[in-house]
């Protein structure tokens, strides 16, 4: 890899700030350990959910 290649900057999924998306950023895609922990906490508390309706009675769950 050449030294003149600019690192890719992405938006942090937690705070929206700039985050370096490269092996040098150990928390990528997050900008910091704090943002990484905030996101993990949201998953653990089930704040991130996919809306779905319950299956109709008699409908198999596996298809």
PDBQT receptor file of N, H, CA, C and O in Angstrom, charges set to zero:
ATOM      1  N   UNK A   1       0.844  -1.181   0.000  1.00  0.00    +0.000 N 
ATOM      2  CA  UNK A   1       0.000   0.000   0.000  1.00  0.00    +0.000 C 
ATOM      3  C   UNK A   1       0.884   1.237   0.000  1.00  0.00    +0.000 C 
ATOM      4  O   UNK A   1       1.872   1.300   0.732  1.00  0.00    +0.000 OA
ATOM      5  N   UNK A   2       0.545   2.183  -0.789  1.00  0.00    +0.000 N 
ATOM      6  H   UNK A   2      -0.258   2.132  -1.383  1.00  0.00    +0.000 HD
ATOM      7  CA  UNK A   2       1.335   3.398  -0.924  1.00  0.00    +0.000 C 
ATOM      8  C   UNK A   2       1.083   4.354   0.232  1.00  0.00    +0.000 C 
ATOM      9  O   UNK A   2      -0.008   4.374   0.802  1.00  0.00    +0.000 OA
ATOM     10  N   UNK A   3       2.102   5.154   0.582  1.00  0.00    +0.000 N 
ATOM     11  H   UNK A   3       2.988   5.138   0.119  1.00  0.00    +0.000 HD
ATOM     12  CA  UNK A   3       1.977   6.119   1.663  1.00  0.00    +0.000 C 
ATOM     13  C   UNK A   3       1.092   7.302   1.300  1.00  0.00    +0.000 C 
ATOM     14  O   UNK A   3       0.615   8.004   2.192  1.00  0.00    +0.000 OA
ATOM     15  N   UNK A   4       0.860   7.542   0.003  1.00  0.00    +0.000 N 
ATOM     16  H   UNK A   4       1.247   6.972  -0.721  1.00  0.00    +0.000 HD
ATOM     17  CA  UNK A   4       0.060   8.690  -0.408  1.00  0.00    +0.000 C 
ATOM     18  C   UNK A   4      -1.431   8.380  -0.493  1.00  0.00    +0.000 C 
ATOM     19  O   UNK A   4      -2.204   9.242  -0.912  1.00  0.00    +0.000 OA
ATOM     20  N   UNK A   5      -1.863   7.176  -0.108  1.00  0.00    +0.000 N 
ATOM     21  H   UNK A   5      -1.236   6.476   0.232  1.00  0.00    +0.000 HD
ATOM     22  CA  UNK A   5      -3.270   6.809  -0.127  1.00  0.00    +0.000 C 
ATOM     23  C   UNK A   5      -3.944   7.389   1.120  1.00  0.00    +0.000 C 
ATOM     24  O   UNK A   5      -3.505   7.152   2.245  1.00  0.00    +0.000 OA
ATOM     25  N   UNK A   6      -5.011   8.149   0.898  1.00  0.00    +0.000 N 
ATOM     26  H   UNK A   6      -5.368   8.341  -0.016  1.00  0.00    +0.000 HD
ATOM     27  CA  UNK A   6      -5.729   8.753   2.013  1.00  0.00    +0.000 C 
ATOM     28  C   UNK A   6      -6.629   7.700   2.666  1.00  0.00    +0.000 C 
ATOM     29  O   UNK A   6      -7.224   6.875   1.974  1.00  0.00    +0.000 OA
ATOM     30  N   UNK A   7      -6.727   7.730   3.992  1.00  0.00    +0.000 N 
ATOM     31  H   UNK A   7      -6.244   8.400   4.555  1.00  0.00    +0.000 HD
ATOM     32  CA  UNK A   7      -7.611   6.765   4.659  1.00  0.00    +0.000 C 
ATOM     33  C   UNK A   7      -9.076   7.081   4.337  1.00  0.00    +0.000 C 
ATOM     34  O   UNK A   7      -9.444   8.238   4.134  1.00  0.00    +0.000 OA
ATOM     35  N   UNK A   8      -9.881   6.058   4.296  1.00  0.00    +0.000 N 
ATOM     36  H   UNK A   8      -9.583   5.118   4.461  1.00  0.00    +0.000 HD
ATOM     37  CA  UNK A   8     -11.305   6.224   4.015  1.00  0.00    +0.000 C 
ATOM     38  C   UNK A   8     -11.991   6.735   5.277  1.00  0.00    +0.000 C 
ATOM     39  O   UNK A   8     -11.838   6.148   6.348  1.00  0.00    +0.000 OA
ATOM     40  N   UNK A   9     -12.731   7.807   5.159  1.00  0.00    +0.000 N 
ATOM     41  H   UNK A   9     -12.854   8.284   4.289  1.00  0.00    +0.000 HD
ATOM     42  CA  UNK A   9     -13.466   8.388   6.274  1.00  0.00    +0.000 C 
ATOM     43  C   UNK A   9     -14.950   8.050   6.088  1.00  0.00    +0.000 C 
ATOM     44  O   UNK A   9     -15.530   8.308   5.033  1.00  0.00    +0.000 OA
ATOM     45  N   UNK A  10     -15.549   7.471   7.128  1.00  0.00    +0.000 N 
ATOM     46  H   UNK A  10     -15.078   7.262   7.985  1.00  0.00    +0.000 HD
ATOM     47  CA  UNK A  10     -16.968   7.123   7.107  1.00  0.00    +0.000 C 
ATOM     48  C   UNK A  10     -17.646   7.781   8.302  1.00  0.00    +0.000 C 
ATOM     49  O   UNK A  10     -16.973   8.257   9.216  1.00  0.00    +0.000 OA
ATOM     50  N   UNK A  11     -18.957   7.809   8.298  1.00  0.00    +0.000 N 
ATOM     51  H   UNK A  11     -19.504   7.423   7.555  1.00  0.00    +0.000 HD
ATOM     52  CA  UNK A  11     -19.711   8.329   9.437  1.00  0.00    +0.000 C 
ATOM     53  C   UNK A  11     -19.812   7.259  10.507  1.00  0.00    +0.000 C 
ATOM     54  O   UNK A  11     -20.123   6.105  10.210  1.00  0.00    +0.000 OA
ATOM     55  N   UNK A  12     -19.553   7.632  11.743  1.00  0.00    +0.000 N 
ATOM     56  H   UNK A  12     -19.300   8.569  11.985  1.00  0.00    +0.000 HD
ATOM     57  CA  UNK A  12     -19.695   6.709  12.867  1.00  0.00    +0.000 C 
ATOM     58  C   UNK A  12     -21.177   6.355  13.005  1.00  0.00    +0.000 C 
ATOM     59  O   UNK A  12     -22.010   7.260  13.056  1.00  0.00    +0.000 OA
ATOM     60  N   UNK A  13     -21.529   5.073  13.066  1.00  0.00    +0.000 N 
ATOM     61  H   UNK A  13     -20.852   4.338  13.025  1.00  0.00    +0.000 HD
ATOM     62  CA  UNK A  13     -22.931   4.683  13.180  1.00  0.00    +0.000 C 
ATOM     63  C   UNK A  13     -23.591   5.159  14.471  1.00  0.00    +0.000 C 
ATOM     64  O   UNK A  13     -24.817   5.251  14.545  1.00  0.00    +0.000 OA
ATOM     65  N   UNK A  14     -22.799   5.455  15.470  1.00  0.00    +0.000 N 
ATOM     66  H   UNK A  14     -21.804   5.381  15.410  1.00  0.00    +0.000 HD
ATOM     67  CA  UNK A  14     -23.351   5.856  16.763  1.00  0.00    +0.000 C 
ATOM     68  C   UNK A  14     -23.552   7.367  16.866  1.00  0.00    +0.000 C 
ATOM     69  O   UNK A  14     -24.653   7.826  17.172  1.00  0.00    +0.000 OA
ATOM     70  N   UNK A  15     -22.500   8.138  16.614  1.00  0.00    +0.000 N 
ATOM     71  H   UNK A  15     -21.606   7.765  16.365  1.00  0.00    +0.000 HD
ATOM     72  CA  UNK A  15     -22.584   9.593  16.821  1.00  0.00    +0.000 C 
ATOM     73  C   UNK A  15     -22.662  10.388  15.522  1.00  0.00    +0.000 C 
ATOM     74  O   UNK A  15     -23.013  11.568  15.543  1.00  0.00    +0.000 OA
ATOM     75  N   UNK A  16     -22.341   9.759  14.393  1.00  0.00    +0.000 N 
ATOM     76  H   UNK A  16     -22.056   8.801  14.376  1.00  0.00    +0.000 HD
ATOM     77  CA  UNK A  16     -22.380  10.447  13.103  1.00  0.00    +0.000 C 
ATOM     78  C   UNK A  16     -21.122  11.230  12.778  1.00  0.00    +0.000 C 
ATOM     79  O   UNK A  16     -21.032  11.846  11.716  1.00  0.00    +0.000 OA
ATOM     80  N   UNK A  17     -20.149  11.213  13.680  1.00  0.00    +0.000 N 
ATOM     81  H   UNK A  17     -20.222  10.712  14.542  1.00  0.00    +0.000 HD
ATOM     82  CA  UNK A  17     -18.892  11.916  13.439  1.00  0.00    +0.000 C 
ATOM     83  C   UNK A  17     -18.005  11.171  12.459  1.00  0.00    +0.000 C 
ATOM     84  O   UNK A  17     -18.340  10.075  12.011  1.00  0.00    +0.000 OA
ATOM     85  N   UNK A  18     -16.879  11.767  12.133  1.00  0.00    +0.000 N 
ATOM     86  H   UNK A  18     -16.607  12.658  12.497  1.00  0.00    +0.000 HD
ATOM     87  CA  UNK A  18     -15.930  11.144  11.210  1.00  0.00    +0.000 C 
ATOM     88  C   UNK A  18     -15.227   9.974  11.887  1.00  0.00    +0.000 C 
ATOM     89  O   UNK A  18     -14.857  10.048  13.059  1.00  0.00    +0.000 OA
ATOM     90  N   UNK A  19     -15.050   8.908  11.142  1.00  0.00    +0.000 N 
ATOM     91  H   UNK A  19     -15.351   8.848  10.190  1.00  0.00    +0.000 HD
ATOM     92  CA  UNK A  19     -14.357   7.724  11.628  1.00  0.00    +0.000 C 
ATOM     93  C   UNK A  19     -13.459   7.187  10.524  1.00  0.00    +0.000 C 
ATOM     94  O   UNK A  19     -13.886   7.050   9.377  1.00  0.00    +0.000 OA
ATOM     95  N   UNK A  20     -12.227   6.887  10.870  1.00  0.00    +0.000 N 
ATOM     96  H   UNK A  20     -11.880   6.998  11.801  1.00  0.00    +0.000 HD
ATOM     97  CA  UNK A  20     -11.275   6.333   9.900  1.00  0.00    +0.000 C 
ATOM     98  C   UNK A  20     -11.588   4.852   9.744  1.00  0.00    +0.000 C 
ATOM     99  O   UNK A  20     -11.552   4.097  10.715  1.00  0.00    +0.000 OA
ATOM    100  N   UNK A  21     -11.896   4.440   8.517  1.00  0.00    +0.000 N 
ATOM    101  H   UNK A  21     -11.926   5.054   7.728  1.00  0.00    +0.000 HD
ATOM    102  CA  UNK A  21     -12.191   3.036   8.250  1.00  0.00    +0.000 C 
ATOM    103  C   UNK A  21     -10.922   2.385   7.707  1.00  0.00    +0.000 C 
ATOM    104  O   UNK A  21     -10.737   2.227   6.501  1.00  0.00    +0.000 OA
ATOM    105  N   UNK A  22     -10.064   2.018   8.642  1.00  0.00    +0.000 N 
ATOM    106  H   UNK A  22     -10.214   2.146   9.622  1.00  0.00    +0.000 HD
ATOM    107  CA  UNK A  22      -8.779   1.413   8.297  1.00  0.00    +0.000 C 
ATOM    108  C   UNK A  22      -8.329   0.550   9.470  1.00  0.00    +0.000 C 
ATOM    109  O   UNK A  22      -8.807   0.736  10.589  1.00  0.00    +0.000 OA
ATOM    110  N   UNK A  23      -7.413  -0.393   9.230  1.00  0.00    +0.000 N 
ATOM    111  H   UNK A  23      -7.024  -0.544   8.321  1.00  0.00    +0.000 HD
ATOM    112  CA  UNK A  23      -6.919  -1.240  10.314  1.00  0.00    +0.000 C 
ATOM    113  C   UNK A  23      -6.325  -0.461  11.482  1.00  0.00    +0.000 C 
ATOM    114  O   UNK A  23      -6.246  -0.985  12.593  1.00  0.00    +0.000 OA
ATOM    115  N   UNK A  24      -5.912   0.771  11.252  1.00  0.00    +0.000 N 
ATOM    116  H   UNK A  24      -5.977   1.197  10.349  1.00  0.00    +0.000 HD
ATOM    117  CA  UNK A  24      -5.354   1.584  12.331  1.00  0.00    +0.000 C 
ATOM    118  C   UNK A  24      -6.412   1.996  13.359  1.00  0.00    +0.000 C 
ATOM    119  O   UNK A  24      -6.067   2.355  14.485  1.00  0.00    +0.000 OA
ATOM    120  N   UNK A  25      -7.698   1.948  12.984  1.00  0.00    +0.000 N 
ATOM    121  H   UNK A  25      -7.978   1.656  12.070  1.00  0.00    +0.000 HD
ATOM    122  CA  UNK A  25      -8.790   2.274  13.905  1.00  0.00    +0.000 C 
ATOM    123  C   UNK A  25      -9.348   0.972  14.458  1.00  0.00    +0.000 C 
ATOM    124  O   UNK A  25     -10.114   0.285  13.783  1.00  0.00    +0.000 OA
ATOM    125  N   UNK A  26      -8.968   0.632  15.677  1.00  0.00    +0.000 N 
ATOM    126  H   UNK A  26      -8.346   1.190  16.225  1.00  0.00    +0.000 HD
ATOM    127  CA  UNK A  26      -9.372  -0.647  16.258  1.00  0.00    +0.000 C 
ATOM    128  C   UNK A  26     -10.872  -0.736  16.535  1.00  0.00    +0.000 C 
ATOM    129  O   UNK A  26     -11.380  -1.830  16.783  1.00  0.00    +0.000 OA
ATOM    130  N   UNK A  27     -11.595   0.386  16.499  1.00  0.00    +0.000 N 
ATOM    131  H   UNK A  27     -11.183   1.274  16.297  1.00  0.00    +0.000 HD
ATOM    132  CA  UNK A  27     -13.031   0.352  16.771  1.00  0.00    +0.000 C 
ATOM    133  C   UNK A  27     -13.869   0.504  15.508  1.00  0.00    +0.000 C 
ATOM    134  O   UNK A  27     -15.085   0.669  15.598  1.00  0.00    +0.000 OA
ATOM    135  N   UNK A  28     -13.249   0.452  14.342  1.00  0.00    +0.000 N 
ATOM    136  H   UNK A  28     -12.261   0.318  14.270  1.00  0.00    +0.000 HD
ATOM    137  CA  UNK A  28     -13.997   0.694  13.106  1.00  0.00    +0.000 C 
ATOM    138  C   UNK A  28     -15.212  -0.218  13.008  1.00  0.00    +0.000 C 
ATOM    139  O   UNK A  28     -15.101  -1.386  13.381  1.00  0.00    +0.000 OA
ATOM    140  N   UNK A  29     -16.324   0.225  12.546  1.00  0.00    +0.000 N 
ATOM    141  H   UNK A  29     -16.415   1.174  12.243  1.00  0.00    +0.000 HD
ATOM    142  CA  UNK A  29     -16.584   1.491  11.869  1.00  0.00    +0.000 C 
ATOM    143  C   UNK A  29     -16.876   2.649  12.830  1.00  0.00    +0.000 C 
ATOM    144  O   UNK A  29     -17.187   3.756  12.390  1.00  0.00    +0.000 OA
ATOM    145  N   UNK A  30     -16.778   2.398  14.128  1.00  0.00    +0.000 N 
ATOM    146  H   UNK A  30     -16.525   1.499  14.486  1.00  0.00    +0.000 HD
ATOM    147  CA  UNK A  30     -17.035   3.450  15.110  1.00  0.00    +0.000 C 
ATOM    148  C   UNK A  30     -15.820   4.351  15.256  1.00  0.00    +0.000 C 
ATOM    149  O   UNK A  30     -14.702   3.962  14.917  1.00  0.00    +0.000 OA
ATOM    150  N   UNK A  31     -16.045   5.560  15.764  1.00  0.00    +0.000 N 
ATOM    151  H   UNK A  31     -16.953   5.876  16.040  1.00  0.00    +0.000 HD
ATOM    152  CA  UNK A  31     -14.944   6.507  15.915  1.00  0.00    +0.000 C 
ATOM    153  C   UNK A  31     -14.186   6.290  17.217  1.00  0.00    +0.000 C 
ATOM    154  O   UNK A  31     -13.037   6.715  17.342  1.00  0.00    +0.000 OA
ATOM    155  N   UNK A  32     -14.813   5.638  18.185  1.00  0.00    +0.000 N 
ATOM    156  H   UNK A  32     -15.746   5.293  18.084  1.00  0.00    +0.000 HD
ATOM    157  CA  UNK A  32     -14.167   5.467  19.481  1.00  0.00    +0.000 C 
ATOM    158  C   UNK A  32     -14.723   4.244  20.203  1.00  0.00    +0.000 C 
ATOM    159  O   UNK A  32     -15.738   3.671  19.806  1.00  0.00    +0.000 OA
ATOM    160  N   UNK A  33     -14.042   3.869  21.254  1.00  0.00    +0.000 N 
ATOM    161  H   UNK A  33     -13.218   4.334  21.576  1.00  0.00    +0.000 HD
ATOM    162  CA  UNK A  33     -14.512   2.755  22.079  1.00  0.00    +0.000 C 
ATOM    163  C   UNK A  33     -15.856   3.102  22.715  1.00  0.00    +0.000 C 
ATOM    164  O   UNK A  33     -16.719   2.237  22.863  1.00  0.00    +0.000 OA
ATOM    165  N   UNK A  34     -16.031   4.364  23.088  1.00  0.00    +0.000 N 
ATOM    166  H   UNK A  34     -15.330   5.067  22.967  1.00  0.00    +0.000 HD
ATOM    167  CA  UNK A  34     -17.286   4.811  23.701  1.00  0.00    +0.000 C 
ATOM    168  C   UNK A  34     -18.467   4.563  22.753  1.00  0.00    +0.000 C 
ATOM    169  O   UNK A  34     -19.482   4.000  23.163  1.00  0.00    +0.000 OA
ATOM    170  N   UNK A  35     -18.339   4.978  21.500  1.00  0.00    +0.000 N 
ATOM    171  H   UNK A  35     -17.515   5.435  21.167  1.00  0.00    +0.000 HD
ATOM    172  CA  UNK A  35     -19.422   4.774  20.527  1.00  0.00    +0.000 C 
ATOM    173  C   UNK A  35     -19.678   3.289  20.295  1.00  0.00    +0.000 C 
ATOM    174  O   UNK A  35     -20.825   2.877  20.125  1.00  0.00    +0.000 OA
ATOM    175  N   UNK A  36     -18.636   2.497  20.286  1.00  0.00    +0.000 N 
ATOM    176  H   UNK A  36     -17.703   2.832  20.424  1.00  0.00    +0.000 HD
ATOM    177  CA  UNK A  36     -18.786   1.055  20.120  1.00  0.00    +0.000 C 
ATOM    178  C   UNK A  36     -19.600   0.466  21.274  1.00  0.00    +0.000 C 
ATOM    179  O   UNK A  36     -20.468  -0.378  21.053  1.00  0.00    +0.000 OA
ATOM    180  N   UNK A  37     -19.325   0.905  22.495  1.00  0.00    +0.000 N 
ATOM    181  H   UNK A  37     -18.620   1.590  22.675  1.00  0.00    +0.000 HD
ATOM    182  CA  UNK A  37     -20.051   0.409  23.661  1.00  0.00    +0.000 C 
ATOM    183  C   UNK A  37     -21.501   0.890  23.686  1.00  0.00    +0.000 C 
ATOM    184  O   UNK A  37     -22.393   0.155  24.109  1.00  0.00    +0.000 OA
ATOM    185  N   UNK A  38     -21.735   2.111  23.237  1.00  0.00    +0.000 N 
ATOM    186  H   UNK A  38     -21.010   2.709  22.894  1.00  0.00    +0.000 HD
ATOM    187  CA  UNK A  38     -23.109   2.617  23.152  1.00  0.00    +0.000 C 
ATOM    188  C   UNK A  38     -23.925   1.746  22.207  1.00  0.00    +0.000 C 
ATOM    189  O   UNK A  38     -25.060   1.382  22.515  1.00  0.00    +0.000 OA
ATOM    190  N   UNK A  39     -23.345   1.412  21.054  1.00  0.00    +0.000 N 
ATOM    191  H   UNK A  39     -22.423   1.708  20.804  1.00  0.00    +0.000 HD
ATOM    192  CA  UNK A  39     -24.033   0.571  20.075  1.00  0.00    +0.000 C 
ATOM    193  C   UNK A  39     -24.276  -0.834  20.634  1.00  0.00    +0.000 C 
ATOM    194  O   UNK A  39     -25.359  -1.394  20.462  1.00  0.00    +0.000 OA
ATOM    195  N   UNK A  40     -23.282  -1.394  21.294  1.00  0.00    +0.000 N 
ATOM    196  H   UNK A  40     -22.402  -0.940  21.434  1.00  0.00    +0.000 HD
ATOM    197  CA  UNK A  40     -23.431  -2.723  21.887  1.00  0.00    +0.000 C 
ATOM    198  C   UNK A  40     -24.536  -2.711  22.950  1.00  0.00    +0.000 C 
ATOM    199  O   UNK A  40     -25.335  -3.645  23.029  1.00  0.00    +0.000 OA
ATOM    200  N   UNK A  41     -24.577  -1.661  23.758  1.00  0.00    +0.000 N 
ATOM    201  H   UNK A  41     -23.928  -0.903  23.694  1.00  0.00    +0.000 HD
ATOM    202  CA  UNK A  41     -25.621  -1.535  24.770  1.00  0.00    +0.000 C 
ATOM    203  C   UNK A  41     -27.010  -1.450  24.164  1.00  0.00    +0.000 C 
ATOM    204  O   UNK A  41     -27.964  -2.004  24.711  1.00  0.00    +0.000 OA
ATOM    205  N   UNK A  42     -27.128  -0.760  23.038  1.00  0.00    +0.000 N 
ATOM    206  H   UNK A  42     -26.353  -0.311  22.593  1.00  0.00    +0.000 HD
ATOM    207  CA  UNK A  42     -28.424  -0.662  22.355  1.00  0.00    +0.000 C 
ATOM    208  C   UNK A  42     -28.878  -2.033  21.860  1.00  0.00    +0.000 C 
ATOM    209  O   UNK A  42     -30.061  -2.362  21.950  1.00  0.00    +0.000 OA
ATOM    210  N   UNK A  43     -27.952  -2.831  21.341  1.00  0.00    +0.000 N 
ATOM    211  H   UNK A  43     -26.991  -2.563  21.267  1.00  0.00    +0.000 HD
ATOM    212  CA  UNK A  43     -28.299  -4.187  20.910  1.00  0.00    +0.000 C 
ATOM    213  C   UNK A  43     -28.688  -5.043  22.106  1.00  0.00    +0.000 C 
ATOM    214  O   UNK A  43     -29.668  -5.786  22.050  1.00  0.00    +0.000 OA
ATOM    215  N   UNK A  44     -27.916  -4.941  23.199  1.00  0.00    +0.000 N 
ATOM    216  H   UNK A  44     -27.120  -4.337  23.245  1.00  0.00    +0.000 HD
ATOM    217  CA  UNK A  44     -28.173  -5.756  24.388  1.00  0.00    +0.000 C 
ATOM    218  C   UNK A  44     -29.519  -5.423  25.020  1.00  0.00    +0.000 C 
ATOM    219  O   UNK A  44     -30.185  -6.307  25.559  1.00  0.00    +0.000 OA
ATOM    220  N   UNK A  45     -29.923  -4.164  24.960  1.00  0.00    +0.000 N 
ATOM    221  H   UNK A  45     -29.383  -3.445  24.522  1.00  0.00    +0.000 HD
ATOM    222  CA  UNK A  45     -31.205  -3.760  25.548  1.00  0.00    +0.000 C 
ATOM    223  C   UNK A  45     -32.359  -3.893  24.549  1.00  0.00    +0.000 C 
ATOM    224  O   UNK A  45     -33.492  -3.507  24.840  1.00  0.00    +0.000 OA
ATOM    225  N   UNK A  46     -32.062  -4.435  23.384  1.00  0.00    +0.000 N 
ATOM    226  H   UNK A  46     -31.142  -4.748  23.147  1.00  0.00    +0.000 HD
ATOM    227  CA  UNK A  46     -33.041  -4.654  22.316  1.00  0.00    +0.000 C 
ATOM    228  C   UNK A  46     -33.656  -3.361  21.801  1.00  0.00    +0.000 C 
ATOM    229  O   UNK A  46     -34.825  -3.334  21.414  1.00  0.00    +0.000 OA
ATOM    230  N   UNK A  47     -32.866  -2.286  21.795  1.00  0.00    +0.000 N 
ATOM    231  H   UNK A  47     -31.917  -2.308  22.108  1.00  0.00    +0.000 HD
ATOM    232  CA  UNK A  47     -33.331  -1.028  21.219  1.00  0.00    +0.000 C 
ATOM    233  C   UNK A  47     -33.407  -1.115  19.701  1.00  0.00    +0.000 C 
ATOM    234  O   UNK A  47     -34.215  -0.424  19.080  1.00  0.00    +0.000 OA
ATOM    235  N   UNK A  48     -32.573  -1.956  19.102  1.00  0.00    +0.000 N 
ATOM    236  H   UNK A  48     -31.917  -2.516  19.607  1.00  0.00    +0.000 HD
ATOM    237  CA  UNK A  48     -32.619  -2.177  17.662  1.00  0.00    +0.000 C 
ATOM    238  C   UNK A  48     -33.525  -3.380  17.414  1.00  0.00    +0.000 C 
ATOM    239  O   UNK A  48     -33.222  -4.495  17.839  1.00  0.00    +0.000 OA
ATOM    240  N   UNK A  49     -34.618  -3.147  16.735  1.00  0.00    +0.000 N 
ATOM    241  H   UNK A  49     -34.864  -2.242  16.389  1.00  0.00    +0.000 HD
ATOM    242  CA  UNK A  49     -35.579  -4.228  16.479  1.00  0.00    +0.000 C 
ATOM    243  C   UNK A  49     -36.043  -4.167  15.037  1.00  0.00    +0.000 C 
ATOM    244  O   UNK A  49     -36.064  -3.106  14.412  1.00  0.00    +0.000 OA
ATOM    245  N   UNK A  50     -36.409  -5.312  14.532  1.00  0.00    +0.000 N 
ATOM    246  H   UNK A  50     -36.392  -6.174  15.040  1.00  0.00    +0.000 HD
ATOM    247  CA  UNK A  50     -37.013  -5.404  13.214  1.00  0.00    +0.000 C 
ATOM    248  C   UNK A  50     -38.481  -5.705  13.444  1.00  0.00    +0.000 C 
ATOM    249  O   UNK A  50     -38.829  -6.713  14.060  1.00  0.00    +0.000 OA
ATOM    250  N   UNK A  51     -39.342  -4.827  12.945  1.00  0.00    +0.000 N 
ATOM    251  H   UNK A  51     -39.059  -4.008  12.445  1.00  0.00    +0.000 HD
ATOM    252  CA  UNK A  51     -40.764  -4.985  13.154  1.00  0.00    +0.000 C 
ATOM    253  C   UNK A  51     -41.283  -6.173  12.352  1.00  0.00    +0.000 C 
ATOM    254  O   UNK A  51     -40.958  -6.332  11.175  1.00  0.00    +0.000 OA
ATOM    255  N   UNK A  52     -42.083  -6.995  12.996  1.00  0.00    +0.000 N 
ATOM    256  H   UNK A  52     -42.346  -6.865  13.952  1.00  0.00    +0.000 HD
ATOM    257  CA  UNK A  52     -42.675  -8.150  12.334  1.00  0.00    +0.000 C 
ATOM    258  C   UNK A  52     -44.008  -8.461  12.991  1.00  0.00    +0.000 C 
ATOM    259  O   UNK A  52     -44.210  -8.186  14.173  1.00  0.00    +0.000 OA
ATOM    260  N   UNK A  53     -44.900  -9.029  12.225  1.00  0.00    +0.000 N 
ATOM    261  H   UNK A  53     -44.735  -9.253  11.264  1.00  0.00    +0.000 HD
ATOM    262  CA  UNK A  53     -46.186  -9.419  12.794  1.00  0.00    +0.000 C 
ATOM    263  C   UNK A  53     -46.112 -10.891  13.196  1.00  0.00    +0.000 C 
ATOM    264  O   UNK A  53     -45.386 -11.666  12.573  1.00  0.00    +0.000 OA
ATOM    265  N   UNK A  54     -46.853 -11.280  14.225  1.00  0.00    +0.000 N 
ATOM    266  H   UNK A  54     -47.443 -10.651  14.731  1.00  0.00    +0.000 HD
ATOM    267  CA  UNK A  54     -46.829 -12.689  14.646  1.00  0.00    +0.000 C 
ATOM    268  C   UNK A  54     -47.436 -13.577  13.561  1.00  0.00    +0.000 C 
ATOM    269  O   UNK A  54     -48.292 -13.131  12.797  1.00  0.00    +0.000 OA
ATOM    270  N   UNK A  55     -46.995 -14.823  13.495  1.00  0.00    +0.000 N 
ATOM    271  H   UNK A  55     -46.300 -15.185  14.116  1.00  0.00    +0.000 HD
ATOM    272  CA  UNK A  55     -47.552 -15.725  12.474  1.00  0.00    +0.000 C 
ATOM    273  C   UNK A  55     -49.050 -15.971  12.736  1.00  0.00    +0.000 C 
ATOM    274  O   UNK A  55     -49.504 -15.984  13.880  1.00  0.00    +0.000 OA
ATOM    275  N   UNK A  56     -49.785 -16.162  11.662  1.00  0.00    +0.000 N 
ATOM    276  H   UNK A  56     -49.416 -16.152  10.732  1.00  0.00    +0.000 HD
ATOM    277  CA  UNK A  56     -51.205 -16.472  11.784  1.00  0.00    +0.000 C 
ATOM    278  C   UNK A  56     -51.365 -17.834  12.444  1.00  0.00    +0.000 C 
ATOM    279  O   UNK A  56     -50.511 -18.708  12.293  1.00  0.00    +0.000 OA
ATOM    280  N   UNK A  57     -52.440 -18.007  13.163  1.00  0.00    +0.000 N 
ATOM    281  H   UNK A  57     -53.133 -17.297  13.285  1.00  0.00    +0.000 HD
ATOM    282  CA  UNK A  57     -52.666 -19.273  13.863  1.00  0.00    +0.000 C 
ATOM    283  C   UNK A  57     -52.684 -20.425  12.872  1.00  0.00    +0.000 C 
ATOM    284  O   UNK A  57     -53.343 -20.357  11.835  1.00  0.00    +0.000 OA
ATOM    285  N   UNK A  58     -51.964 -21.467  13.197  1.00  0.00    +0.000 N 
ATOM    286  H   UNK A  58     -51.428 -21.523  14.039  1.00  0.00    +0.000 HD
ATOM    287  CA  UNK A  58     -51.875 -22.626  12.333  1.00  0.00    +0.000 C 
ATOM    288  C   UNK A  58     -50.780 -22.530  11.280  1.00  0.00    +0.000 C 
ATOM    289  O   UNK A  58     -50.513 -23.500  10.571  1.00  0.00    +0.000 OA
ATOM    290  N   UNK A  59     -50.154 -21.385  11.178  1.00  0.00    +0.000 N 
ATOM    291  H   UNK A  59     -50.371 -20.597  11.754  1.00  0.00    +0.000 HD
ATOM    292  CA  UNK A  59     -49.085 -21.202  10.190  1.00  0.00    +0.000 C 
ATOM    293  C   UNK A  59     -47.768 -21.711  10.779  1.00  0.00    +0.000 C 
ATOM    294  O   UNK A  59     -47.425 -21.384  11.916  1.00  0.00    +0.000 OA
ATOM    295  N   UNK A  60     -47.042 -22.502  10.012  1.00  0.00    +0.000 N 
ATOM    296  H   UNK A  60     -47.321 -22.768   9.089  1.00  0.00    +0.000 HD
ATOM    297  CA  UNK A  60     -45.750 -23.010  10.468  1.00  0.00    +0.000 C 
ATOM    298  C   UNK A  60     -44.731 -21.876  10.530  1.00  0.00    +0.000 C 
ATOM    299  O   UNK A  60     -44.742 -20.972   9.694  1.00  0.00    +0.000 OA
ATOM    300  N   UNK A  61     -43.852 -21.934  11.530  1.00  0.00    +0.000 N 
ATOM    301  H   UNK A  61     -43.843 -22.668  12.209  1.00  0.00    +0.000 HD
ATOM    302  CA  UNK A  61     -42.800 -20.942  11.638  1.00  0.00    +0.000 C 
ATOM    303  C   UNK A  61     -41.705 -21.207  10.621  1.00  0.00    +0.000 C 
ATOM    304  O   UNK A  61     -41.098 -20.273  10.096  1.00  0.00    +0.000 OA
ATOM    305  N   UNK A  62     -41.452 -22.488  10.340  1.00  0.00    +0.000 N 
ATOM    306  H   UNK A  62     -41.946 -23.246  10.766  1.00  0.00    +0.000 HD
ATOM    307  CA  UNK A  62     -40.423 -22.845   9.340  1.00  0.00    +0.000 C 
ATOM    308  C   UNK A  62     -41.085 -23.015   7.987  1.00  0.00    +0.000 C 
ATOM    309  O   UNK A  62     -42.160 -23.606   7.881  1.00  0.00    +0.000 OA
ATOM    310  N   UNK A  63     -40.454 -22.505   6.975  1.00  0.00    +0.000 N 
ATOM    311  H   UNK A  63     -39.581 -22.025   7.061  1.00  0.00    +0.000 HD
ATOM    312  CA  UNK A  63     -41.000 -22.644   5.619  1.00  0.00    +0.000 C 
ATOM    313  C   UNK A  63     -39.974 -23.191   4.696  1.00  0.00    +0.000 C 
ATOM    314  O   UNK A  63     -40.247 -23.379   3.511  1.00  0.00    +0.000 OA
TER     315      UNK A  63
